[in-house]
Amino acid sequence: MRIRQTLLILLVLGGGFQTTLAANEMASYLIVVESTPPELFEKGQILAGEDSIKLATGQRVKLIASDGTVFTLIGNDSGVPTRQIDDSKNPLVDALKLLSDSPYRRLRSGKLPPKVWMANIDVRGNYCAPGNSITLWRSNAEKTTTLVIEPRRPRGKPIKIKWAAKKDKYRFIFQEGTKYRIYLTNSPRRKKSLTFYQIPTKIKFIPQKVIWMAKHRCILQATRCFPDNKPECQ
C-alpha cells in the first residue's frame, strides 16, 4: 500500500491545479525528484506547495521549486519537516538528471543558444522543441559554409544547405527521435550527434514541459525554464 503523508497534495497537474496554472503560469509548484521511501511520492509528481507536505520521522523528499531551488524536506518528531537546501555546484542540473528515464551521460560544455528552442550544433545530445522543427544555431558565423545533416538512426540521405556568412540560424524540420550527425564542411572533424524530440501538444504548462524534457534528457533546455525565462518556455 502506498504511503501517503501529505495533507493537501494536488497530483500531476490534474483537475483544479491544472486550472490554476492555466490562469496563472507563475503559480508556485514543486517537482518531486526522489523520496524515501521511494513509494512515498512518484518521481516527477507535481505538488502545490511546501506547506502542504507532512512527513513522518525518517521520511524525506527531494524537490525542485519553481524558482529553481533544489532542497530536501526531512521528517522529524516535531511534525514540521526540516528544510535542507542543496548547495552543491550544479544542483538544478543534477536534480533534473535524476528525472531522466535512462542513464545520463556527462553534459558537454558549449555556448548556450540565444533561445530555449534552439540547438547548438557544436554540442552533442538531446534537444526538445514544441513543434516538429528546431532552430539550429552556430556560435561562429563569420564564414559561408555548408551545413550537413546526416540521419543516423534510422539512416537516411544527407541534407546539405549553404549557410551564408553572418547567418547563425537555420530552421530544421526533424523526424521524432531520430539521431542526426551534424557538421559544417569547413570543420569536418567537428561532427556531433544530436537527437530531437517533439513535446506533445497536450503538454501545455511549463512544469509539465520541464518534467517531459528532463525525462528525454533535454537537461540544459529544461534548466532555462527556471526562473526568469518562463515565458520563453511556452
Secondary structure, 3 states (H helix, E strand, C coil): CCCCCECCCCCCCCHHHHHHHHHCCCCCCEEEEEEECHHHCCCCCEECCHHHECCCCCCEEEEEECCCCEEEEECCCCCCCEEEECCCCCHHHHHHHCCCCCCCCCCCCCCCCCCCCEEECCCCEEEEECCCEEEEECCCCCCCEEEEEEEEECECCCEEEEECCCCCEEEEECCCCCEEEEEECCCCCCCEEEEEEECCCCCCCHHHHHHHHHHCCCHHHHHCCCCCCHHHHC
